[in-house]
Amino acid sequence: FKEQLDAATSENLLEMSLSENLRVIDMIKANAVAEQDAVKLIRKRLQHANPNVQLRTLELLEMVVKNCGAGAQGEVATEACMKEMQQLIKADNTEVRLKALEMIQIWAEAFKREPAYRCVVEVYNNLKAQGWPFPELDPLGEAMFVAERPPEWKDDTKCFGCRRPFTTLLRKHHCRNCGQIFCHKCSSKEATLPAFGIEKKVRVCDICFDNI
């Protein structure tokens, strides 16, 4: 997991790598690492001195919190994590500073009815009272938290669509929307899945593509 985390938050990435971030999420969902432990490792990565690493790590953390359930959400809704986020809003790098502010705001709005996560709301309200310039709230960001979690990935020896058996030449592919397993021909489409925090096009099956 640590190697994949480093790849997803490499200082050489000039923009977010959706594929690398999805690999991190896949490992968490496959129980290769516990949700809480994964977030702790990601938070540790935020301490890196390189602002590019910090920005890529914030983007990854945002996707993990949206996609990996209550364990991940509970780990960011702590005083320790909020202190780390408050340090980042003071960063010299403008992109890091604005991203941290945006995430605090979205988390606070998403968690405002959850008593267990009240420290996030308190930090947000205090920062607003201090005059910190939060960006305009994206309603889609909050909606992602109340949407259904991405489905667990299924496994099979045959394509869910055409029922052809998988071989070394006929490879398996998962639909990011329904979680079923398909051959390339039955899952050749791509679509954005904003409800799952996926705003760039990813592989989906033909059935889901027609219904999205």
Residue frames relative to the residue before (quaternion, step in Angstrom):
aa qw qx qy qz dx dy dz
F 1.0000 0.0000 0.0000 0.0000 0.00 0.00 0.00
K 0.6338 0.5482 -0.3355 0.4305 3.57 0.96 -0.86
E 0.6492 0.5142 -0.3243 0.4571 3.60 0.96 -0.81
Q 0.6671 0.4876 -0.3038 0.4743 3.58 0.96 -0.84
L 0.6113 0.5438 -0.3407 0.4632 3.58 1.07 -0.71
D 0.6563 0.5051 -0.3076 0.4685 3.57 0.94 -0.87
A 0.6488 0.5201 -0.3179 0.4555 3.59 1.02 -0.79
A 0.6877 0.4905 -0.2798 0.4562 3.58 0.98 -0.84
T 0.7719 0.3041 -0.1553 0.5363 3.58 1.17 -0.53
S 0.2322 0.8144 -0.5011 0.1782 3.56 1.18 0.54
E 0.5177 -0.6441 0.4696 0.3108 3.55 -1.06 0.74
N 0.6264 0.5545 -0.3302 0.4372 3.59 1.25 -0.31
L 0.5592 0.5896 -0.3978 0.4259 3.60 1.25 -0.15
L 0.2806 -0.7857 0.5324 0.1430 3.56 -0.62 1.13
E 0.7716 0.0775 -0.0809 0.6262 3.57 1.30 -0.24
M 0.6861 -0.4814 0.3341 0.4311 3.56 -1.23 0.33
S 0.2531 -0.7408 0.6024 0.1560 3.56 -1.02 0.86
L 0.3220 -0.7713 0.5182 0.1814 3.56 -0.28 1.25
S 0.6572 0.5265 -0.3229 0.4319 3.58 0.91 -0.87
E 0.6663 0.4851 -0.3073 0.4756 3.60 0.95 -0.82
N 0.6463 0.5144 -0.3211 0.4632 3.59 0.99 -0.79
L 0.6515 0.5106 -0.3169 0.4630 3.57 1.00 -0.80
R 0.6081 0.5385 -0.3595 0.4594 3.60 1.08 -0.60
V 0.6187 0.5254 -0.3390 0.4756 3.58 1.05 -0.74
I 0.6684 0.4977 -0.2945 0.4677 3.58 0.89 -0.96
D 0.6346 0.5345 -0.3308 0.4496 3.58 0.98 -0.82
M 0.6479 0.5160 -0.3195 0.4603 3.60 0.99 -0.80
I 0.6464 0.5060 -0.3192 0.4736 3.58 1.01 -0.79
K 0.6861 0.4839 -0.2833 0.4636 3.58 0.90 -0.93
A 0.6726 0.4693 -0.2891 0.4937 3.58 1.18 -0.54
N 0.4647 -0.7146 0.4056 0.3300 3.57 1.36 0.17
A 0.2894 0.7420 -0.5423 0.2676 3.57 1.08 0.69
V 0.7615 0.0193 -0.0196 0.6475 3.55 1.29 -0.45
A 0.5231 -0.6401 0.4571 0.3281 3.59 -1.02 0.75
E 0.6340 -0.5579 0.3755 0.3819 3.57 -1.11 0.69
Q 0.6828 0.4931 -0.2952 0.4511 3.58 0.84 -0.99
D 0.6679 0.4986 -0.3038 0.4616 3.58 0.94 -0.88
A 0.6202 0.5466 -0.3397 0.4485 3.57 1.04 -0.76
V 0.6803 0.4815 -0.2936 0.4681 3.57 0.88 -0.93
K 0.6128 0.5444 -0.3521 0.4517 3.60 1.03 -0.69
L 0.6650 0.4914 -0.3013 0.4749 3.58 0.98 -0.83
I 0.6367 0.5152 -0.3237 0.4737 3.57 1.04 -0.77
R 0.6429 0.5210 -0.3198 0.4614 3.58 0.96 -0.84
K 0.6214 0.5378 -0.3399 0.4573 3.57 1.03 -0.75
R 0.6301 0.5463 -0.3223 0.4480 3.56 1.08 -0.75
L 0.5772 0.5981 -0.3672 0.4174 3.59 1.18 -0.51
Q 0.6147 0.5703 -0.3450 0.4218 3.58 1.21 -0.40
H 0.4303 0.7123 -0.4561 0.3153 3.59 1.29 -0.11
A 0.5044 -0.6862 0.4422 0.2812 3.57 -1.02 0.82
N 0.6306 0.5487 -0.3385 0.4321 3.60 1.15 -0.54
P 0.4222 -0.7323 0.4677 0.2583 3.64 -0.61 1.05
N 0.5956 0.5605 -0.3709 0.4400 3.59 1.12 -0.54
V 0.6330 0.5069 -0.3170 0.4918 3.57 1.06 -0.78
Q 0.6382 0.5318 -0.3265 0.4509 3.59 0.95 -0.84
L 0.6779 0.4970 -0.2942 0.4549 3.58 0.91 -0.91
R 0.6613 0.4890 -0.3089 0.4777 3.59 0.91 -0.88
T 0.6479 0.5191 -0.3166 0.4588 3.59 1.07 -0.74
L 0.6220 0.5250 -0.3373 0.4729 3.59 1.02 -0.72
E 0.6549 0.5102 -0.3105 0.4631 3.58 0.94 -0.87
L 0.6486 0.5021 -0.3133 0.4786 3.57 1.02 -0.80
L 0.6478 0.5235 -0.3185 0.4526 3.58 0.90 -0.92
E 0.6234 0.5444 -0.3335 0.4514 3.57 1.00 -0.80
M 0.6848 0.4771 -0.2870 0.4701 3.60 0.89 -0.90
V 0.6467 0.5244 -0.3235 0.4496 3.59 0.97 -0.83
V 0.6621 0.5033 -0.3115 0.4597 3.59 0.90 -0.89
K 0.6810 0.4890 -0.2903 0.4614 3.59 1.01 -0.75
N 0.7996 0.3677 -0.1441 0.4524 3.57 1.03 -0.77
C 0.7595 0.4419 -0.2013 0.4328 3.59 1.13 -0.49
G 0.6700 -0.6071 0.2834 0.3197 3.56 1.09 0.62
A 0.8019 -0.3665 0.2264 0.4140 3.49 -1.45 -0.01
G 0.6047 0.5726 -0.3653 0.4160 3.58 1.04 -0.67
A 0.6767 0.4731 -0.2799 0.4899 3.55 0.98 -0.88
Q 0.6579 0.5138 -0.3129 0.4531 3.58 0.95 -0.85
G 0.6573 0.5193 -0.3109 0.4490 3.56 0.97 -0.82
E 0.6509 0.5328 -0.3172 0.4379 3.57 1.08 -0.66
V 0.6820 0.4394 -0.3059 0.4982 3.62 1.10 -0.50
A 0.6610 0.4973 -0.3054 0.4718 3.58 1.19 -0.52
T 0.4602 0.6455 -0.4652 0.3939 3.54 0.82 1.08
E 0.6272 -0.5417 0.3951 0.3962 3.56 -1.19 0.47
A 0.6345 0.5465 -0.3345 0.4323 3.58 1.00 -0.81
C 0.6802 0.4767 -0.2915 0.4745 3.58 0.89 -0.93
M 0.6583 0.5127 -0.3169 0.4509 3.58 0.95 -0.81
K 0.6043 0.5335 -0.3553 0.4733 3.60 1.11 -0.59
E 0.6432 0.5180 -0.3153 0.4675 3.56 1.02 -0.82
M 0.6584 0.5017 -0.3103 0.4675 3.58 0.97 -0.83
Q 0.6494 0.5140 -0.3196 0.4604 3.58 1.03 -0.73
Q 0.5999 0.5309 -0.3619 0.4767 3.58 1.15 -0.48
L 0.6700 0.5187 -0.2998 0.4384 3.57 1.01 -0.81
I 0.6339 0.5223 -0.3569 0.4449 3.61 1.07 -0.53
K 0.6511 0.4717 -0.3135 0.5052 3.57 1.32 -0.09
A 0.3842 0.7542 -0.4603 0.2677 3.58 1.30 0.09
D 0.5601 -0.6040 0.4532 0.3408 3.55 -1.20 0.57
N 0.6584 0.5145 -0.3055 0.4565 3.56 1.09 -0.74
T 0.4534 -0.7255 0.4517 0.2530 3.58 -0.64 1.13
E 0.6561 0.5221 -0.3228 0.4390 3.60 0.91 -0.87
V 0.6453 0.5085 -0.3163 0.4743 3.58 0.98 -0.84
R 0.6615 0.5245 -0.3023 0.4426 3.55 0.89 -0.96
L 0.7032 0.4645 -0.2708 0.4651 3.59 0.85 -0.96
K 0.6374 0.5241 -0.3339 0.4557 3.59 1.03 -0.74
A 0.6454 0.5132 -0.3220 0.4652 3.58 0.97 -0.80
L 0.6435 0.5117 -0.3178 0.4723 3.59 0.98 -0.82
E 0.6475 0.5292 -0.3139 0.4496 3.57 0.94 -0.90
M 0.6889 0.4888 -0.2877 0.4514 3.59 0.89 -0.93
I 0.6197 0.5276 -0.3456 0.4670 3.59 1.00 -0.76
Q 0.6627 0.5170 -0.2994 0.4515 3.56 0.95 -0.90
I 0.6821 0.4827 -0.2924 0.4650 3.59 0.84 -0.96
W 0.6470 0.5107 -0.3237 0.4645 3.59 0.95 -0.84
A 0.6557 0.5199 -0.3189 0.4450 3.58 0.91 -0.88
E 0.6723 0.4837 -0.2993 0.4738 3.58 0.94 -0.85
A 0.6762 0.4985 -0.2935 0.4562 3.58 1.00 -0.82
F 0.7659 0.3782 -0.1842 0.4863 3.58 1.04 -0.80
K 0.3939 0.7798 -0.4440 0.1993 3.61 1.23 -0.06
R 0.7181 0.3946 -0.2516 0.5152 3.61 1.18 -0.41
E 0.5997 0.5433 -0.3558 0.4676 3.58 1.29 0.26
P 0.3538 -0.7756 0.4787 0.2102 3.63 -0.23 1.21
A 0.6337 0.5560 -0.3391 0.4175 3.59 1.03 -0.72
Y 0.7343 0.3948 -0.2171 0.5077 3.58 1.20 -0.49
R 0.2804 0.8250 -0.4662 0.1530 3.58 1.24 0.33
C 0.5754 0.6021 -0.3996 0.3831 3.62 1.09 -0.54
V 0.6007 0.5506 -0.3614 0.4531 3.61 1.12 -0.59
V 0.6679 0.4969 -0.2908 0.4715 3.56 0.93 -0.93
E 0.6453 0.5260 -0.3211 0.4514 3.58 0.98 -0.82
V 0.6461 0.5079 -0.3183 0.4725 3.58 0.96 -0.84
Y 0.6513 0.5233 -0.3099 0.4538 3.57 0.93 -0.91
N 0.6783 0.4880 -0.2934 0.4644 3.58 0.87 -0.94
N 0.6449 0.5176 -0.3202 0.4623 3.59 1.00 -0.78
L 0.6635 0.4995 -0.3053 0.4659 3.57 0.96 -0.84
K 0.6245 0.5218 -0.3368 0.4737 3.58 1.03 -0.74
A 0.6575 0.5147 -0.3077 0.4562 3.58 0.96 -0.87
Q 0.6676 0.4914 -0.2872 0.4799 3.57 1.18 -0.63
G 0.5509 -0.6611 0.3646 0.3558 3.56 1.30 -0.08
W 0.3264 0.7435 -0.5245 0.2562 3.59 1.14 0.43
P 0.4201 -0.7493 0.4623 0.2199 3.61 -0.85 0.98
F 0.0993 -0.8092 0.5782 0.0301 3.58 0.06 1.26
P 0.5036 -0.6436 0.4752 0.3261 3.60 -1.07 0.68
E 0.6552 -0.4761 0.3887 0.4392 3.55 -1.28 0.19
L 0.4805 -0.7033 0.4481 0.2713 3.56 -0.80 1.03
D 0.2815 -0.7362 0.5953 0.1558 3.53 -0.94 0.99
P 0.3659 -0.7603 0.4853 0.2292 3.64 -0.39 1.14
L 0.5844 0.5834 -0.3722 0.4238 3.58 1.16 -0.54
G 0.6012 0.5887 -0.3591 0.4037 3.56 1.07 -0.73
E 0.6814 0.4623 -0.2812 0.4927 3.57 0.92 -0.91
A 0.6337 0.5586 -0.3375 0.4153 3.58 0.97 -0.84
M 0.5985 0.5931 -0.3632 0.3976 3.58 1.08 -0.67
F 0.6604 0.5257 -0.3155 0.4337 3.58 1.11 -0.62
V 0.7185 0.4194 -0.2549 0.4929 3.57 1.11 -0.57
A 0.5138 0.6316 -0.4247 0.3958 3.57 1.26 -0.08
E 0.6380 -0.5206 0.4028 0.3996 3.53 -1.27 0.35
R 0.5203 -0.6378 0.4676 0.3224 3.56 -1.03 0.78
P 0.5959 -0.5461 0.4258 0.4068 3.58 -1.12 0.52
P 0.5292 -0.6591 0.4242 0.3249 3.61 -0.94 0.79
E 0.5515 -0.5727 0.4822 0.3680 3.54 -1.24 0.46
W 0.4962 -0.6680 0.4647 0.3026 3.56 -1.05 0.75
K 0.3236 -0.7349 0.5707 0.1717 3.52 -1.00 0.93
D 0.1739 -0.7606 0.6103 0.1370 3.55 -1.28 0.29
D 0.0909 0.7810 -0.6110 0.0917 3.56 -1.10 0.68
T 0.4951 -0.6402 0.4946 0.3168 3.54 -1.29 0.22
K 0.7432 0.3221 -0.1883 0.5553 3.57 1.32 -0.20
C 0.5857 -0.5622 0.4533 0.3679 3.55 -1.24 0.52
F 0.4823 -0.6839 0.4715 0.2780 3.57 -0.89 0.96
G 0.6830 0.4946 -0.2842 0.4562 3.58 1.16 -0.55
C 0.8352 0.1859 -0.0719 0.5126 3.56 0.40 -1.23
R 0.3879 -0.7639 0.4298 0.2851 3.59 1.36 -0.17
R 0.3656 0.7019 -0.5211 0.3195 3.59 1.14 0.48
P 0.4645 -0.6832 0.4770 0.2998 3.63 -0.93 0.80
F 0.4651 -0.6739 0.4999 0.2824 3.55 -1.06 0.76
T 0.0639 -0.7703 0.6344 0.0121 3.54 -1.15 0.77
T 0.7097 -0.4051 0.3251 0.4760 3.56 -1.26 -0.18
L 0.6982 0.4338 -0.2625 0.5054 3.58 1.19 -0.50
L 0.7178 0.3470 -0.2255 0.5600 3.59 1.10 -0.66
R 0.1464 -0.8560 0.4945 0.0370 3.53 0.03 1.35
K 0.5072 -0.6387 0.4987 0.2933 3.52 -1.33 0.46
H 0.0027 -0.7666 0.6422 0.0013 3.55 -1.16 0.73
H 0.2912 -0.7578 0.5564 0.1772 3.57 -0.97 0.82
C 0.3912 -0.6610 0.5850 0.2606 3.52 -1.17 0.68
R 0.4077 -0.7411 0.4826 0.2272 3.57 -0.71 1.07
N 0.6631 0.5192 -0.3108 0.4405 3.58 1.18 -0.37
C 0.8131 0.2395 -0.1174 0.5174 3.61 0.83 -0.93
G 0.4619 -0.7143 0.4237 0.3114 3.58 1.22 -0.37
Q 0.5192 0.6391 -0.4227 0.3786 3.59 1.25 -0.12
I 0.4298 -0.7069 0.5123 0.2305 3.54 -1.27 0.45
F 0.0447 -0.8202 0.5674 -0.0586 3.55 -0.86 1.07
C 0.4983 -0.5681 0.5368 0.3754 3.52 -1.37 0.10
H 0.7041 -0.4645 0.3145 0.4354 3.57 -1.26 0.21
K 0.6545 0.5400 -0.3234 0.4189 3.58 0.91 -0.89
C 0.7333 0.4194 -0.2306 0.4828 3.59 1.00 -0.80
S 0.7616 0.2704 -0.1811 0.5604 3.59 1.26 -0.01
S 0.2774 0.8092 -0.4704 0.2168 3.53 0.99 0.89
K 0.5863 0.5968 -0.3645 0.4089 3.59 1.27 -0.19
E 0.1943 -0.7543 0.6124 0.1350 3.55 -1.33 0.33
A 0.0615 0.7906 -0.6060 0.0621 3.56 -1.10 0.71
T 0.4756 -0.6187 0.5290 0.3334 3.55 -1.25 0.38
L 0.1446 -0.7761 0.6097 0.0709 3.57 -1.16 0.68
P 0.1010 -0.8590 0.4988 0.0553 3.60 0.55 1.15
A 0.6020 0.5725 -0.3692 0.4166 3.61 1.07 -0.58
F 0.7105 0.3940 -0.2424 0.5303 3.58 1.24 -0.44
G 0.5757 -0.6040 0.3738 0.4051 3.58 1.24 0.21
I 0.5663 0.5706 -0.3823 0.4555 3.58 1.26 0.36
E 0.0562 -0.8549 0.5151 -0.0256 3.53 -0.16 1.31
K 0.6405 0.4265 -0.3394 0.5410 3.56 1.30 0.17
K 0.6186 -0.5877 0.3719 0.3657 3.56 -1.14 0.58
V 0.0151 -0.7796 0.6255 -0.0281 3.55 -0.98 0.97
R 0.6757 -0.5138 0.3484 0.3976 3.56 -1.28 0.34
V 0.0546 0.7575 -0.6495 0.0369 3.54 -1.04 0.90
C 0.5465 -0.6065 0.4544 0.3564 3.56 -1.19 0.44
D 0.6650 -0.5170 0.3599 0.4012 3.56 -1.24 0.39
I 0.6219 0.5526 -0.3424 0.4366 3.59 1.06 -0.75
C 0.6944 0.4620 -0.2789 0.4760 3.57 0.84 -0.98
F 0.6151 0.5692 -0.3536 0.4155 3.57 0.98 -0.82
D 0.6810 0.4927 -0.2874 0.4592 3.57 0.99 -0.82
N 0.7405 0.4132 -0.2186 0.4828 3.59 1.20 -0.47
I 0.5369 0.6259 -0.4099 0.3899 3.60 1.25 -0.14
